[in-house]
């Protein structure tokens, strides 16, 4: 009888410990998620990632992240590379018990980018891209039943994007990027690791920013070259150029 009592007491203690652990997890889920995002983001991007707050409703599979900042890379002057006002996501609640967690949609709103040029044909975005490419990726063929959680994102969308262009050669300028989206990052069978997911989310932003920055810098270079040519033209030649522009409707 004494042995039975001891076993019952041990079982009761175990139940209390497990229950307390679950309670702690639920009560501190936001803090745990925020810490995980900062840790994994910093490790993958090799620059400090910070988050103001995270709010999750586990039963509904809904979550929001506020005030996500990614520090600029070493060697550049501006404080931040990315700043995001809000990220909202919707998870399939049933998938939280599966090897691959399915995220129906991630919506990123109010993204502020800073593209900084060192003046030697190297920008912080290019350097970040090189870091991501050097980082490699975990094999997607890894057993999806392993301990590491894996993810699949059905839709990723970005809205209200602005970008500061910082260059020693040209006047600093703020430009707007068009909204865009991506679909099916990973799959339901093998998914992506957390590090692979970070790369999959950041890469299209880098591509979009690079293309827009190159377009803007090309335009500025053409304008500067045109201005230099016109400044060195004689009055007679300048008049001819103006006449030609009139004929071309410029």
N, C-alpha and C positions, 0 to 999 in steps of 0.2 A: 504493500500500500504506500509506503514511504517513497519507493522508487517511482510509482505512478505519479505521486504528487510532484516529485522533482521534475519529471518529464513534462507534466502539465505546466509547471512554472516556467521551464525553459521555452516551451512552445508559446506561452503567453508573452514572454519577453521578446521572442523572435517576431511575433505578430506586431507588438508595439513598436519594435525597431523598424520593421518594414513599413508599417503605417506611418510612422514618423518620417521615414525617408521619403515616402510618396508625398506626404503633406509638405515637407520642405521643398521637394522638387516643384510642386504645383505653385506654392507660395513664392518661390524664388525663380520661377521659370524665366521671367523677363530678364533678370540679372544674369542668369546662366547663358541665355541666348546672346545677350549683348556682349558678354565676355568672350564667348566662342567666336562671334563675328570679328571682334577686335583682334583676337589671337590669330585666327586663320588668315584673315585679311592681311595682317602685318607680315605673317610668314610668307604668304604667296607673293605679295607685291613688294616685299623688302623695303617698306616704308611704313611709318606709323599710321594705323587706322583707328579712329575713335568714333564712338557712338554716344549721343546724348541720352537716348532712351529707347526702349523696346516694349511693346505692349502686345500680348498674345492671349487669345481666347482659345484654349486647347480644344474644347468640345466642338467649337464651330470651325476650327482650322483657320482662323483669321489672325493676321499679324500686321503690325505697323512698326516701322523703324523711323526714328526722327533724329535729324542732325548728324548724319554720317559724313565724316571728313577724312580725306586721304591726304597726308602731308606730302609736300613737294619733295622731289628727289634731292639727294645731296649734290651740291654744286650749283643749284639753282636758287634764285633769290626770293621768289614769291613764296608765301607760307603754305599755300595749299595747291594741290593738283586737281582734286575733285572735292566738291561740296554738294551734298544732296539734302534737300529740305525734307522729303518724305518718301518712304518706300512702303507700299502696301502689298500684301501677298495673301493668297487663298490656297490652302492646302487641302487635299482630299483627306478628311479625318480618318477614314478606314485605312489609308496607306501608312499611317503612323505606326501600325503594327506589322508592316511588311518590310522586306529587305530594302526596297526602293521606295522612298518617300516621294509622292507625286505632288508637285506644286502646280495648281491649275493656271495661275497667273501671278507674275511679279510686275507691279506697276511703279515705275520710278518717275517722280514728278519734281520739277524744280532743280534740275542738274546744272551746276555751275562748274565749267571747266576752265583751267588756266593752261594755255599752251605757251611755254616760255622758250625762246630761242637764245642759245648761247652766243650766236653770231658766228658759229663755225659749222653751220649746216647740221646742227644737232639740237633737237628739242627734247623737252622732258617726256613728251609722249613717245618719241622714237626710242628713248632710253628705256621707258617702261615696257614697251613692246619687246625690246631685246631681252629684258629680264624675264618676261613671261615665257618667251620662246626657249630661253636657257633653262628655265625651271623644269621643263619636261612635264610629263603627266603620268599618272598611275594607269596601269593597264586596265582597260575597260572590260577585259575578259576575266578579271579577278572574280573569284567566287562571290556572288552577290549575297551569300548568306554569312559572309565574314562579319567581324565585329564593327568595322567602319561603316557608318551610315552612308547610303548613296541616294542620289536625288535625280529627279526628272522634272523639267520645267516645260509645260505645254505652251505657254506664251510669256514673252518678256517684252514690255513696252516702255518707251521713254517719251516723256512729254515736257514741254516748257524748258528747252535746253538753251543755255547761253554760254558763250566762250569768250574769254579775254585773251587777246593775242599780245604777248609781251616780246618786243624785239628791240635790240640796240640800233638796228638799221632803219626802222620805220616807227612812226608814231603809234603808240599803243592804241588798241581798238577793241571794242566789244561787238561781237557778231552773234546772230541767232542761228541755231541749227534746226533743221526740220525734224518733226517728231518721227520716230521709227519704231519698228517692232521686229522681233525674231520669234520663231516657233520651234518646238521640239528640240530642246537642249537635253541631250541624253535620251534614254528610252526606259520603258517600264521593266525590262528584264534585267539589265545590268546597271543602268543609271550612271551618274557621275559622282566621283568623290567630292567632298566639300571643296578641296583645292581646285579640282577640275571645273567645278561650278563657278567659282570665283573668276577663273580665266574665261570661261564661256560668257559670263556677264560683262566683264571689263573689255574684252577684245573688240566687240562691235562698236563700243564707245570710242576706243582708241582709233579704229579705222575711220569712223565718221569724223572725228575731230581732225585727224591727219589730212583727210581729203579736203575738208573745209578750210583748214589753215593753209594748205598748199595753194588752193584756189585763190585765197585772199592775198597771199604773198606774191603770187604770180601777177595778180592784178595791180598790186602796188608797184612791183618792179617795172611793169609795162608803163604805168603812169609816170614813174620817176624818169624812165628812159625817154619817154615822149617829151616830158618837160625840159629835160636837159638838151634834147635836140632843138626844141623850139627856142630855147634861150640863146642858142648859138647861131640861129638863123639870122640872116640879114633882114631888114624890113621888107625888101622886095620879095625874098623867098617866103617870109612869113605870110605876106599877103597872098601869095600863090597857094600856100597850104590852106589858108582860110577859105579861099575860093573853091579849092578841091573839096574841103569838108562840107561846104554849102551844097555842092553838086551831089555829094554822097548822103546829104541829109543828116550830117553829124553836128 
